[in-house]
Amino acid sequence: MEYFLLIIILPIVMLIFWLFQFVQLMLLEDELLPGRHDKILWYIMFMLLMPLAPIAFVIWKAARVNEKKLTSNNQESLLAGND
């Protein structure tokens, strides 16, 4: 019985995670993606590598957000005159 639940619940959880991350990708503004064709490349990756793509996207998104924060903090300190 426990294997049956694992076989049923795990794919459902993975599908929900995949859908949530895919929707987040599609809602990203193009300015947040560094390259011209990044969104279509992520789309292809999501379709071809279904189990791995959402995990890779979460890692990339976290790194991108931290990069943006660091860049904005640097710009603010330069504008304020603090080196």
Secondary structure per residue as TSV (DSSP state, phi and psi in degrees):
chain	resnum	aa	ss	phi	psi
A	1	M	-	360.0	-40.2
A	2	E	H	-66.9	-32.3
A	3	Y	H	-68.7	-36.6
A	4	F	H	-61.9	-44.2
A	5	L	H	-64.6	-39.3
A	6	L	H	-64.8	-40.8
A	7	I	H	-68.4	-30.3
A	8	I	H	-88.1	-46.6
A	9	I	H	-74.6	-42.9
A	10	L	H	-58.9	-48.5
A	11	P	H	-63.0	-34.0
A	12	I	H	-66.7	-43.6
A	13	V	H	-64.0	-43.1
A	14	M	H	-62.9	-40.0
A	15	L	H	-65.5	-41.9
A	16	I	H	-63.8	-43.7
A	17	F	H	-61.3	-43.7
A	18	W	H	-61.8	-46.9
A	19	L	H	-62.9	-43.0
A	20	F	H	-61.4	-45.5
A	21	Q	H	-70.0	-36.3
A	22	F	H	-64.2	-42.1
A	23	V	H	-64.6	-40.9
A	24	Q	H	-61.4	-39.9
A	25	L	H	-61.3	-47.3
A	26	M	H	-67.4	-26.2
A	27	L	H	-85.8	-9.5
A	28	L	S	-64.0	138.3
A	29	E	-	-74.0	147.7
A	30	D	G	-62.2	-27.0
A	31	E	G	-67.7	-24.1
A	32	L	G	-78.9	-15.0
A	33	L	S	-94.6	131.1
A	34	P	S	-69.7	-30.7
A	35	G	S	-107.3	165.9
A	36	R	T	-69.1	-36.7
A	37	H	T	-110.5	22.4
A	38	D	H	-65.1	-39.9
A	39	K	H	-65.5	-40.8
A	40	I	H	-69.6	-33.5
A	41	L	H	-67.8	-40.1
A	42	W	H	-64.7	-39.3
A	43	Y	H	-59.2	-46.8
A	44	I	H	-62.2	-42.2
A	45	M	H	-63.0	-40.9
A	46	F	H	-62.7	-36.7
A	47	M	H	-76.4	-36.9
A	48	L	H	-86.8	-34.2
A	49	L	S	-118.5	60.2
A	50	M	T	-52.1	-44.8
A	51	P	T	-73.6	-29.6
A	52	L	T	-94.7	-29.8
A	53	A	H	-59.9	-44.1
A	54	P	H	-62.7	-36.4
A	55	I	H	-66.9	-45.0
A	56	A	H	-62.7	-38.5
A	57	F	H	-66.5	-40.4
A	58	V	H	-62.0	-43.9
A	59	I	H	-64.9	-45.6
A	60	W	H	-62.4	-43.5
A	61	K	H	-63.6	-41.7
A	62	A	H	-63.8	-42.2
A	63	A	H	-66.1	-39.6
A	64	R	H	-66.3	-40.7
A	65	V	H	-64.9	-43.7
A	66	N	H	-63.5	-38.9
A	67	E	H	-62.5	-44.3
A	68	K	H	-63.0	-41.1
A	69	K	H	-63.7	-44.5
A	70	L	H	-63.2	-41.9
A	71	T	H	-64.2	-44.4
A	72	S	H	-67.6	-36.8
A	73	N	H	-65.2	-39.8
A	74	N	H	-62.9	-45.1
A	75	Q	H	-64.6	-39.8
A	76	E	H	-65.0	-40.8
A	77	S	H	-70.2	-33.3
A	78	L	H	-67.9	-39.8
A	79	L	H	-66.5	-33.9
A	80	A	H	-79.0	-13.3
A	81	G	T	91.0	7.0
A	82	N	-	-90.1	123.1
A	83	D	-	-96.6	360.0
